[in-house]
Amino acid sequence: MNFDDFSSLVRARRTNLMIDRERDVEPTVVQQLCELATWAPNHKLTWPWLFAEVRGDARLRLGSVCADVMSAQGEPEARVAKTRGKFSRSPVVLVVGSEVGDSQLRTEENRDAVSAAVQTLLLGATALGMASFWSSCPKGANDAVASFCDFPTDTTVVAMVYLGWPTDIPKGFDRPAPRITRLG
Ligand SMILES: Cc1cc2nc3c(=O)[nH]c(=O)nc-3n(C[C@H](O)[C@H](O)[C@H](O)COP(=O)(O)O)c2cc1C
């Protein structure tokens, strides 16, 4: 692949929830994407990424886990109700966690590595013609979601990625120029 091809792939990735809910994503595709993600750079080779593939009714259970936390925090009922069903907007939701490290620095670097892994995964999905959407874990719901996913205690949920086949693709938009300090 040359730079122009790679640049086109990077620029083609969109945060996209226009997903065909009825068209399944083969487990082998998810496996392929998770394997690709593990090629992200990772200081000290801690392999901090954890993946949970959430399908079928488990998507509703995941929504309920989040909604219950939001409700206990006193969030508006309309938002809580929306959250209960929101993970059914794609056939697969991939929850990506970052394992705690043996120091604060290592925990932070683990998270950096997992973020790189998520981007790698999104680019892989784009290369396969899939739609993807990186969503944050709802505020306050990290531990409940990590427990639902059987992740170890103190795992940080870095992303909840909606994955599926697109019904449409949003338009791209320009980025501001990079801010570069040039020295020397
Ligand atoms: C750490 C992280 C968390 C994100 N969480 C959300 C989210 O909760 N909801 C959302 O609509 N988009 C979320 N996004 C996606 C961004 O909004 C999106 O990348 C941005 O609008 C640029 O659009 P693009 O990805 O299509 O280039 C998240 C992105 C990152 C990197």
The ligand as an ORCA input file, in Angstrom:
! r2SCAN-3c Opt
* xyz 0 1
  C     -12.559      8.758     22.892
  C     -13.710      9.030     21.950
  C     -14.990      8.970     22.429
  C     -16.078      9.234     21.582
  N     -17.344      9.175     22.090
  C     -18.377      9.514     21.314
  C     -19.698      9.485     21.830
  O     -19.929      9.083     22.978
  N     -20.706      9.888     21.024
  C     -20.478     10.326     19.743
  O     -21.421     10.734     19.064
  N     -19.240     10.293     19.203
  C     -18.190      9.909     19.946
  N     -16.930      9.890     19.416
  C     -16.740     10.137     17.972
  C     -16.433     11.586     17.659
  O     -17.538     12.396     17.950
  C     -16.061     11.679     16.163
  O     -14.846     10.974     15.971
  C     -15.877     13.115     15.688
  O     -17.108     13.761     15.645
  C     -15.249     13.197     14.286
  O     -16.020     12.501     13.334
  P     -15.371     11.330     12.456
  O     -14.991     10.221     13.408
  O     -16.451     10.895     11.498
  O     -14.180     11.882     11.774
  C     -15.842      9.581     20.220
  C     -14.521      9.631     19.744
  C     -13.466      9.351     20.588
  C     -12.046      9.389     20.056
*
